[in-house]
Amino acid sequence: MSAVLTEEQKLIQQTARDFAMREVLPAANALDPERKDIPLSLIQRAAELGFFGLLIPEEYGGLGLGCLEYCLVTEELSRAWMSMGSIIRPMIGMQALSPEQRQRYLPRMARGEALGAFAFSEPNAGSDLSNIQCRARREGDEWVITGNKYWCTFADGADYILVLARTDPSAQRHRGISAFIVDKPRGSLPPGVSGAPIPKIGYFGWKTWELAFDGCRVPAANMVGEEGKGFYVATSGLEVARAHTAARAIGLARGALEDATAYARERVQFGHSLSEFQAIRFKLARMATEIEAARQLLYFVCRLIDTGERCDKEAAMAKLQATEMAERVTSEALQIHGGAGYTTLHAVERYWRDARLTKIFEGTSEIQMRIISDHLLGRNRA
Ligand SMILES: Cc1cc2nc3c(=O)[nH]c(=O)nc-3n(C[C@H](O)[C@H](O)[C@H](O)COP(=O)(O)OP(=O)(O)OC[C@H]3O[C@@H](n4cnc5c(N)ncnc54)[C@H](O)[C@@H]3O)c2cc1C
């Protein structure tokens, strides 16, 4: 339903679609079953197309576009490979960067030369991020980070890791936490940090790490936002993050629907193509309807974000709706493939595995429902 988009938005969408289908999809089909990383050449192509700078202001070399354009591109890339839809995400809490940090990082980010990872979660702090225990102690002009992090995607390949650490251990919960940019060489972990990849079941294209910070030194100038306000850095921009995840889920579901439709046309049983069986046709019809409903809710949320309206509840709804839909739709698509769907020879198994993750990261479905019900019951603090 592209009629609601402007000509410029349709052009951006088409550019992303061409890149995704011609370059990302073949790479994903070849590399994901082997659990290989996203090739640098794809990252460079995405950079040339401006995808790392979609949300970065023009004065820093970005395209200065809105959340809707960002989500249009994200849906297209995720339709081919969710990890590519994820890698274009700009730094979380970018708004909190100081003028000097903006000069230092944003132009490089816009060019795809400063790729980021974030290390917020810990073994005992997932949904409850305010429980993080990782510590940062001030020593002269540096902060020294010590503690364990869990689930840091792309810790090795990134050029920096945004880390949350407790700078005031006497402060309770979300107070006393600060955010730091840990610069690092691409291809290895930062000095003072060791780790190992977590054996996950999907979201291939990059590794997700368990990290041990053991005296990792960061210049004081790399603190993002005010000391003790890092929790707000991490949670600022959550509406955009939820919209981004909804777009990733919609991309996966669309990939699954398109593949299932093609398979239903080709596969013959009982002397007819599967597409002639009403049971299959109705599945396809329901899948398409669910995708479009989730997409329209997402567009609505993007427009609220782009006009500067707070939409915590609606963004949570869009994330919840799209990700739960993606799990159902990718599962039905796999079913339409029959046994072929349960092999790594068809991309549908990748869509299904990756869709499962969208219900877990960026705030689980239960956390989204908590946010929505808080609004309904008047318990939100916004
Ligand atoms: C593949 C992968 C990549 C990731 N990448 C990153 C990354 O790059 N950086 C990073 O910082 N993190 C990352 N994460 C972490 C992710 O954000 C967390 O997994 C997520 O927030 C959930 O936390 P948890 O796994 O500790 O689950 P828990 O918080 O332990 O939750 C377990 C279950 O309890 C439910 N639950 C928890 N609290 C409540 C409540 N109050 N009410 C109702 N139900 C509740 C949850 O919904 C869930 O079903 C990644 C995770 C995965 C799996």
The ligand as a Tripos MOL2 file, in Angstrom:
@<TRIPOS>MOLECULE
LIG
   53    58     1     0     0
SMALL
NO_CHARGES

@<TRIPOS>ATOM
      1 C1         20.1430  -12.6310   19.9120 C.3       1 LIG1
      2 C2         20.0920  -11.5250   20.9140 C.ar      1 LIG1
      3 C3         20.7850  -10.3510   20.6790 C.ar      1 LIG1
      4 C4         20.8050   -9.3500   21.6470 C.ar      1 LIG1
      5 N1         21.5790   -8.2310   21.4290 N.ar      1 LIG1
      6 C5         21.7260   -7.3310   22.4420 C.ar      1 LIG1
      7 C6         22.6700   -6.2610   22.3210 C.ar      1 LIG1
      8 O1         23.3130   -6.0730   21.2820 O.2       1 LIG1
      9 N2         22.8690   -5.4520   23.4050 N.ar      1 LIG1
     10 C7         22.1780   -5.6060   24.5800 C.ar      1 LIG1
     11 O2         22.3960   -4.8250   25.5200 O.2       1 LIG1
     12 N3         21.2440   -6.5950   24.7050 N.ar      1 LIG1
     13 C8         21.0130   -7.4500   23.6790 C.ar      1 LIG1
     14 N4         20.1100   -8.4920   23.8040 N.ar      1 LIG1
     15 C9         19.4290   -8.6660   25.0910 C.3       1 LIG1
     16 C10        17.9250   -8.4620   25.0240 C.3       1 LIG1
     17 O3         17.6270   -7.0970   24.9900 O.3       1 LIG1
     18 C11        17.3270   -9.1930   26.2470 C.3       1 LIG1
     19 O4         17.4170  -10.5840   25.9760 O.3       1 LIG1
     20 C12        15.9000   -8.8130   26.5080 C.3       1 LIG1
     21 O5         15.7960   -7.4930   26.9660 O.3       1 LIG1
     22 C13        15.2510   -9.7330   27.5610 C.3       1 LIG1
     23 O6         16.0570   -9.8580   28.6910 O.3       1 LIG1
     24 P1         16.4280  -11.3110   29.2570 P.3       1 LIG1
     25 O7         16.8820  -12.1520   28.1250 O.co2     1 LIG1
     26 O8         17.3360  -11.1340   30.4040 O.co2     1 LIG1
     27 O9         15.0480  -11.9110   29.7450 O.3       1 LIG1
     28 P2         14.3830  -11.6640   31.1810 P.3       1 LIG1
     29 O10        14.3240  -10.2100   31.4740 O.co2     1 LIG1
     30 O11        15.0060  -12.5670   32.1730 O.co2     1 LIG1
     31 O12        12.8920  -12.1690   30.9040 O.3       1 LIG1
     32 C14        12.5340  -13.5590   30.9070 C.3       1 LIG1
     33 C15        11.0340  -13.6510   30.6930 C.3       1 LIG1
     34 O13        10.3460  -12.9770   31.7760 O.3       1 LIG1
     35 C16         9.5000  -11.9600   31.2520 C.3       1 LIG1
     36 N5          9.4720  -10.8130   32.1660 N.ar      1 LIG1
     37 C17        10.5420  -10.1470   32.6930 C.ar      1 LIG1
     38 N6         10.1090   -9.1390   33.4610 N.ar      1 LIG1
     39 C18         8.7600   -9.1330   33.3970 C.ar      1 LIG1
     40 C19         7.7250   -8.3140   33.9690 C.ar      1 LIG1
     41 N7          8.0120   -7.2820   34.7360 N.pl3     1 LIG1
     42 N8          6.4450   -8.6130   33.6850 N.ar      1 LIG1
     43 C20         6.1490   -9.6830   32.8860 C.ar      1 LIG1
     44 N9          7.0670  -10.4900   32.3220 N.ar      1 LIG1
     45 C21         8.3600  -10.2120   32.5610 C.ar      1 LIG1
     46 C22        10.1110  -11.6010   29.9040 C.3       1 LIG1
     47 O14         9.1470  -11.0170   29.0490 O.3       1 LIG1
     48 C23        10.5770  -12.9620   29.4190 C.3       1 LIG1
     49 O15         9.4940  -13.6590   28.8550 O.3       1 LIG1
     50 C24        20.0530   -9.4960   22.8390 C.ar      1 LIG1
     51 C25        19.3220  -10.6580   23.0450 C.ar      1 LIG1
     52 C26        19.3370  -11.6690   22.1130 C.ar      1 LIG1
     53 C27        18.5670  -12.9360   22.4000 C.3       1 LIG1
@<TRIPOS>BOND
     1     1     2 1
     2     2     3 ar
     3     2    52 ar
     4     3     4 ar
     5     4     5 ar
     6     4    50 ar
     7     5     6 ar
     8     6     7 ar
     9     6    13 1
    10     7     8 2
    11     7     9 ar
    12     9    10 ar
    13    10    11 2
    14    10    12 ar
    15    12    13 ar
    16    13    14 ar
    17    14    15 1
    18    14    50 ar
    19    15    16 1
    20    16    17 1
    21    16    18 1
    22    18    19 1
    23    18    20 1
    24    20    21 1
    25    20    22 1
    26    22    23 1
    27    23    24 1
    28    24    25 2
    29    24    26 1
    30    24    27 1
    31    27    28 1
    32    28    29 2
    33    28    30 1
    34    28    31 1
    35    31    32 1
    36    32    33 1
    37    33    34 1
    38    33    48 1
    39    34    35 1
    40    35    36 1
    41    35    46 1
    42    36    37 ar
    43    36    45 ar
    44    37    38 ar
    45    38    39 ar
    46    39    40 ar
    47    39    45 ar
    48    40    41 1
    49    40    42 ar
    50    42    43 ar
    51    43    44 ar
    52    44    45 ar
    53    46    47 1
    54    46    48 1
    55    48    49 1
    56    50    51 ar
    57    51    52 ar
    58    52    53 1
@<TRIPOS>SUBSTRUCTURE
     1 LIG1         1 GROUP 0 **** ****
